[in-house]
Amino acid sequence: MKITFLGAAGEVTGSCYLVEGNGFRFLVDCGMFQGGSDAGPKNRKPFAFDPSSLDFVILSHAHIDHSGLLPKLCRDGFDGAIYTTNATAELLEIMLRDSAHIHESAAERAARKRNHAKEDLEPLYKMIDAEKALSQVVPYSYDEVISLHPKIELCLRDAGHILGSAILEIWINTSGGKRKLVFSGDLGQPGRPIIRDPYTVENADYLIIESTYGDREHKALVPSLDELVEITNDTLARKKGNLIIPAFAVGRTQELIYYFHHLTCEGRLNNLSIFLDSPMAQKATDLTKRYMKIFDEEATKLVKWHSKSPSSILLKYTESVQESIALNTIKSGAIIISASGMCTAGRILHHLRHGLPNSNNTVLIAGYQAQGTLGRRLVEGAAKVRIFGDEIPVRAEIRSIGGFSAHADRTALLAWVSAFKKAPKQIFVTHGEPDASIALSGGIRSILSSEVTIPGPGEQVTIG
């Protein structure tokens, strides 16, 4: 049996793993590369395998760096099932259609400007390809053992990362006996609101684990909330500006809305006017509300409080492009939450273009920023940035809060690994920049006797 690490190897995005053996071949995740000048060419590069040869795909969760190339995969010949959780299946309907729209729109803009490379004139994939991928999704509930193939069974466990995120437990019958593979997917940080803590896995023969924050600890939640209160009050009351927050449409946006309500409930913030300017985030927020049955206890309590105090905080969805544009005429008092979270696309670019030159404003970075992204340049202190071809001066205050990450930090990752009652034979550390993966590998070796390796891009390993 072999695993080929086709993405998220030596980097955070592009999650994709090919698993093959005698009589079967399947993919775990099929994500888009994001950030850096090489992301586009890597996304357009033909797959390193024949898509039509795959039996099925297993998807850990809906984030685009895990799901974003599924339409391309289906367009190029894959016609099998895409297995995932119920909530992820619903999120995909939002995210893949949005992604296709973005690619079609980008190609149209490139055609109008006539100075782009030839490949940019054709979208990475089209809406028809996204619809084909969605038609192949087969959803299941958490904790249900599913037979995918005469030799393969799957169980999806709650990863505690975003709505619908899953740890994958996969049992494969090989010539040497039954082997268990576990893919961590993206693990969530324990003790965070809305989503439950990650499921604890106690045994595996082989583990593939993410390392996004393998070399870092998140700031504790209480100081992070204190900082959010200070930033909000300073921006809105003292500076009389706007608070602009780039946020991932799924996960981070819902968490921020939760925190603003929580702090208002406690009396630490008041009279907030929050504008959610992301059609995808709006749909994801409504979907999150429908999945209350998998909320944690604290989130359930807050939902009940808000139902009794609906006027305690203004949360307005911007429905049209015109309403989105109108937000840029608001000079003060607004909290604008918009996608994308790494400032690589979407309506947030318009708000940054208008808001960055104003020193009264604050841009709050509340999530991971991959190398090569606009968000990363802002965090690193760029004096000016290029948006839509124009040089924009950065006069707004740039603040970053590290305590709101939906990813497990180093301590949480090591705690999750330490729950194994028997050390896996091999552990593969992926989905992290090199320093993070190296640091997590060292930490794992201090806990378990497993062989721990960091696969390189395209590397193939034989297991089982």
Secondary structure, DSSP 4 states (H G I P E B T S, - for coil): -EEEEEESSSSSS--EEEEEETTEEEEE--PPP-SSTTHHHHHHSPPSS-GGG-SEEE-----HHHHTTHHHHHHTT--SEEEEEHHHHHHHHHHHHHHHHHHHHHHHHHHHH--S-GGGGS-SS-HHHHHHHHHTEEEE-TT-EEEEETTEEEEEEE-SSSTT-EEEEEEEEETTEEEEEEE--SPPPTT-SSBPPPPPP---SEEEEE-TBTT--PPPHHHHHHHHHHHHHIIIIIS---EEEE--TTTHHHHHHHHHHHHHHTTSS-S-EEEE--HHHHHHHHHHHHTGGGB-HHHHHHHHHHHH-TTSSEEEE--SHHHHHHHTT--SS-EEEES-TTSSSSTHHHHHHHHTT-TT-EEEE-S---TTSHHHHHHTT-SEEEETTEEEE--SEEEE-GGG-SS-BHHHHHHHHHT-SS--SEEEEESS-HHHHHHHHHHHHTT--SEEE-PPTT-EEE--
